[in-house]
């Protein structure tokens, strides 16, 4: 969303420190800077425009007016009015939301015209007293949070349960609703009949909020969900090498319901990775086996679409590299989940519970918290390293294309001058350090170990001895802060993969 513009009005010389404190706070606080931008007249470059015309134009452009009233009234113009009162009057005339903060309680120390201005501002406004900068910042924060709540820009409940602004029943695809009921009845013993009215279905699934369509309703059944929720699209890219680089051989932006997004993104990945076709021994249809199990690809993408933070302006990104699949989504793990808990049995904690419930009914997800465990199990069964889960800037799932790494392991080893050939696990560990140093735990996970086994220690020792990896704390090998980074020789080992794939 476009940030809301705040105009701070006051006698500049009297409130210089307070104005700077509000500016720094509004620009530094994660919540405030997401929704607001602040205008201060003293930050405007010098121009040939009259200051009074400039600041009044800014008042007209603002969404909120914040007035700091103290003892001084300010320089008066020919009509006996100060800039502060002019700004207040203009904001009042335009119907701008006004927040007034009055410093101190003693009116006898104020300019008489400031006393009159404070009296004028009393009716129907949020007016608070303050004595210190801390009280002012706290008061403004509380007032702005209340404003965001009233405008339904923030909410304490889940995003998917909030009303979708301007969405109406005609924005939904009724044929899709019928197909959903049919699938849910077959797969989950859903109680509603196929001839159930859309209103009854939405009510049953709790997809109405005071009679208004929720965000979940639009994401699940909308004709064009991105018309209301722009960032709900999925972006897919295929790179020949192991890093993001232009030109991008294949790039697609998919739109539609959450079901459409998952189906299209999964098809994108499956159409790019290697597959083998079996024989028709057990059925008329020959079985297909992908180098990354289809269920793993689907689970990674479903998790990203179902559990992402839809209040974030970012989109889900699916990136297929020569050595791995990465699925990014703007979101964080909800408490009490941690990255460690994803690798053991855990409860399901959906960030979008209404969305998750309907996707469960449509057989897209389960509700037992088994998704990440299934991914790990299927990757190990397929001879792949275990998937990697991380939270750098959003949530990232990495699935390794070990078959391709195995195909090029000899070329990589020869180019790097490594005496012994690099194994699939070696390459997985080296690739885990491409962007940044990795911990030993991260290395044994990508290599497919369940813990720090003796085999892992030997493998790590070989990579260190071969100068493909190096310690970040070399003088303290057992340091709890120890990580491992890729050396130039290690990068040379991996470049064989990238060079060969680029030529393919």
N, C-alpha and C positions, 0 to 999 in steps of 0.2 A: 504494500500500500504506500501511497505518497505520504510522507511525514506531515503531521499537522504543525502549522507554523504558529509559534508563540511570540507575541510582541511584549517586551518588558518595558513598561513605562514608569519613569520616576525622574526626580531631579538628579541628574547624573553625578554631580559633584558630591551630593549628600550620600548617595547609595552606590558609590563606585565599587566598594568591596563586595557588597551584597549582590550587585549585578554580575560581577565576575564569578562569585561563588555559585550563583544559579546557573550561569552559562556552563561552568566546568562540570557541575553535577548533571545537568540535563544531557550534556554531550558524553559524559563518562558512564552513567548508569546504563546497564544493558537494556532494561525495560524502557526507560525514558528515551534513549536515543533511537530505539526501534520505532517509536510512535511520534516523536516530536523533534522539530528543529527550532532553534531559538534565534531571534533577531535582536541584535543590540545596535543602536544607532552609532555608537563609537567605533564599530568595526567596519562601517561603510567607507570605502575609499573616497577621497576628496573628489568633488565634481562641481560643475557649474550650476547645479540646481540649488534652489533655495532650501535650506534645511527644513523649514516648516512644511513645505510641499512634499519633501521626501519622506519625512516621518509620517505624515498623514496618509500618503500612498501606501506605506507599509502597514499601517493600521487596517486599511481596506483589504490588504492581501492576507491578513492573519486569520487564524481560526480561533485563537484564544488571546485575550488581552489580560496581562498580569500587571496590576498597578501596585507600586510600592509607595505608600504615602507616609511621610514623616513630619518634620518640623518646617522645612523650607517649602516655599510655594514655587519658586523658580522665576526666571526672567519673564516679565509681562510684556505683551505686545501692545500695539496702539489701542486695542480694545480692552486692555487690562486683564488678559487671560494668559496663563503660562502654557508652555508646550504640553505639560502633563495633563492639564485640564482639557486642552484641545483634543489630545489623544483619547482621553476618557469619553468626551462628548461624541467624537466620531465613532468610537466602538459602540457606544450606546445607540446611536442613530442607526447603525448598520445591524444591530442585533447580535453582535459578536459576544460569545460567552466570556464573561469578565470575572476575574478573581482578584480581590482586593486584599492587600496585606498592610496593616497599619502598625508602624513602629511606636512602641510606648503607649502609655495610657494618659499622660498628662497633657490636656489640651491647652493649658495656659502657656506652654512653651512653644506652641505652634503659631505659624503665621495665620492671621484671621481668615485669609482666603483658603488656606489649606484646611482649616477647621470646617469651613463651609463646603469644600469639596468632599471631605470625608462624610459629612452629613448627606450630601447629594448621592453618595455611593452606597448608602445604607440599605435602601429599599431593594429587596429581591436579589441580593448578591451574596456570594460567599465572601465574608469579610472576617479576617482573623487578625489577632494581635500577635506581635512577636517582639522580642528584645534582642535576640542574638541571631547570628547567621545560621546556626544549627536549627533553631526554632523555625526560621524562615524556610529553610530547605525541607525540613520535615513536614511543615504545613503545606507547602506547594506540592510535595510528593503525594500526600494523602488526597489533596484536592484533584490532582491530575489522575490518580488511580480511580477515584470515584467518577470522574468524567468519562474515562475509558469504559468503565462498567456500564454507565447509563447509556452510552453509545453502542454498547455490545461489541466493543472492539477487543475486550478481554473478558474472560469468564473463569469462574472457578470450576465449573463442570467440564466434562470432556468436549473437545472441539466438535466431534461428530454429532453430539446431542444438541448443539446450538442451532438456532434458526438460520437458514441460508437466506441471506438478504435478497429480496425481490424474486425469489423462486416461487413458482405457483404449480398447481397440479398438472397443468398442460405442458410443463417442462419435462414431465416424466414420460418414459416409453412404456406404454401399457402392454405391448406385446412381450417386452422383456420381463415385465412383472409376471405375466402368465407363465413364461418359461421358467422363471425362478420358482414359482409355486410347484410346478410339475416336477422339477429336479428335487426340491426340498421334500416333497411327499415321497418320492421314490427312495431317496438316499437317507433321510433323517426322520421319516414318519411324521412329517409336518402336518398339523391338524387342519389347516384351512384348505378348502376346495378350490379347484382351478377357476370357478366362476365367482370367487370372492372379489368384491369391489376393491379398487386400489386404496380407497380411504380405509377400509377395514384392515387390509394387509398392513398399511403403514401404521395404523394404530396398534395392531398386534405386535409389530416389530419395534414399537416405541420410536418410530421415525417421524413423529409429529411433536412439535413443541408449541403448546397453546394453539393448536390448529395450523401451525406454519410448518412447512417442510424443513427438516433438519439438513445439515450438511451431509450426513450419512445417506439420506434418501436421494440426494442429488448425485452423490458419488456412485451409488449402487444402481440407480434406475434412470438417471437423467439422459435426455436425448443428446445434450451437449454439456456435460459437467464443467468443462473448462471455461464456458461462458460465465459461470459464476465463481469457479475456483480455479483461477488461471494456472497456478503452479502444480496442479494435480496431474500433469502430463508425465510421461516417462521418456527419457532420452537414451537412445542406444547407439553405441559407436563400436566399430571394429577396427583395431589397429594391427598392422602386420608385425610390428616390433613389440618390445616389452615396455615401452614408455609412451605417454601421450605425445603425439607429434603430428604435424600437418604435412601433407594433406591426409585427411581421414578417408580411407578407402570406402567405408560404408557408414552412413550416419542417418538415423531416423528419429523423428519426434512423434510419439504415439499419443493419441488423445482418445477419450471415451470413458466408459465406466471403469470401475476398478477391475471388473472381470475382463473387459476388453484390453486394458493395459497389461494385465498379467499374460493373457494369451498371446498378444502381439510381441511382447518382450521375450517370452520363452521361445516363440517361433523364430525370432531374430537370432538368438544364440544358437539354437539347434541347427539352423540352416548354415551356420558358419563353422561349426566344429566337426571333427572327424566322426564317422559312424561306419559300422560294419553291418552287413545284412546276413542273417543266418539262413538255415534251410527250413523248408516247410515240413518238418518231421512231425510236430505235434499239432499243427493247425494249418489252414489254408493260407494264412497270412504269415509271411516270413518275418521273424523277429528282428528288430533293429537294436543295436547296442551303440550308444554314444560314448565318446571318450570321457565325457563327464556325464554321470548318470542323469537321465532326464528329470528324475524326482529331485535331485539336488539343485539343478538349475531352477526348477519350478519353485522349490521351497525358498531359495534365496530371494527370488523376485517377489513371491507372495508376501514374505515377511517385510520386505521394503515397502510395498504398496499398502499393506494392511496396518503396519505399525509406525509409519512415518509421522513426523510432526507437520500437519497440514497448515499450521499457522505460519510456517517458515516459507519464505519466497522461493526457496530452492526446489528443485525437482529431483525425482529418483533418477539415478544415472546407472546404466548397465554398460560396462566397458569390457570388451573381449580383447585380450592381448594374445601374443604368440604363446605365452607360458601360463596364463591364468585368466580367470573371470573375476571381475570386481563388480559388486553391486553396492552402490552408495545410496543412502537415504538421509534426508535432513531430520535427524531425531536423536534421542538419547535413550539409554536403557532406563525404564521406569524402576524406581525402588520397589522391592529390595533386590532386583536382579543385578548381577555383576557379570563381567566377562568370564570369570571363573565358573559361575553358576550355570552358564550356558552349556558347559561341557559335562555337566552331571544332571541327574534328574532334578527338575525344578517345576514350580507352579507356573501357570500361564498368567501373565500380567499384561493384557492388551492396553495399548495407549488409546485406542479407538474402539471401545467395547461394542458399540452398536454396529460398527462396520465389521468387526471380527465375528459377531454373532451371525450376521447374514452371510458372510463368506464361509462360515462353518456350515450353515444350512445348504449352501450351494456346493459343498465338498471341496472348497479351495483350501481350507485349513482345518486343523484339529484344535481342540481346546485343552490339551493335556500338557502343554509345554514340552512336547517331544520333538518339535521340528528341528532344532539344532542337533539333537542327539541322532535323529534319523539321518541328517546330512553327514555327520561324522561317520556313522556306521556304514552308510552306503559308499562313501569315498574310500574307506579302508577296505571294504569288500571288493571295490573296483581296482585296488592296488594304487590308489592315489594318496598323497599326504592328507592329513586331516585339514578341513577348512580353517581359515583364520578369521577371527572376529575382532574388530578394533573399533575404537571411538575417537578418531583424530579430530575431524570436523564433520560430525554426523556419524552415523553407524555404517560400517563397511564390512561386507562379507567377501572374503577372497577364497576362491576355489582354484586349485592348481590343475593345469593341463599337463599332468606328468607324462602322458604318452608322447607329447611333442618334445618335452625335455629329454626323454629317453632316446628319442629319434636322433637328437643332435648332441648327445653327451660326448661322443668320441671327438667330433669336431671342436667342441668347446675345450676339452682337455688338451688336445694337440695344440690348439692356438695359444693356450695359456702356458704351455710348456710343463704341464703337470705330468708327473711320472705315471701315476695311476689314473685310470679313467674316472671321470666324475659320475657318481651314481645319481639316480633320481632324487634321493634324499639330500645329497650334496647340493645339487642345483636348487632345490627348494629352499635350503638354508641360505645359500648365497643370494637368491632373489629376495628373500625376506629382509635383506639389509640394503637393498638398492636405494630406497628413499631416505632411510634413517637407520641409526644403529638399533639393534634388536637385543632383547634380553635372552638369556639362555632358555627361559620358559617359552618365549615366542619361537625360538629355533627348534626346540624339541617337538613343539606342537605342529609346526609346518612340516617337519620331517616325519610326522606320523607316530611319534612316541607318546605314550600315555603319561610318562614321568621321566625324570632324569636318570635313565638307565646307564649301565656300563657301556652298552653299544653306542649310545648317544655320545658319551664322554669320549670314546675312541674316535668317533666320526668328527666331532668338534675339534679334537686334538689334531687330526690329520689336516683339517682345513687351516688351523692355526700354524701348524708346522710347514704347510705348503705355502704360507704367506698369502692365502686367499682371503682370510679374515684376520683381524687384529683386535685386541682388547682396547676398550676406551680408557681403562685404568690399568695400564700395563704393569705397574709396580706392585699392584695388589690384586692378584688373580682371583682371590676369594671375596673381593669387596662386594657388599650388597648392592652397590651402585654399578656393578660391572655390566657392560654391554659389549656387543661385538659389531664392528663395522667392516664394510667391504674395502679391500685394498685395491690399488690400481691393477694388480695382478688378478684379483678376483673379478674386477670389471672386465678385464680382457677375456677371462674364462666365459663370462656370460655374453660377451659381444659376438661370439660364434653363433649363439642362438639367434641374436637379432639380425646379424648379417645374412645368415642362411635363410631366415624366414622372409626377409625383405626381398631377397632374390626370387623366392618361390612364386 
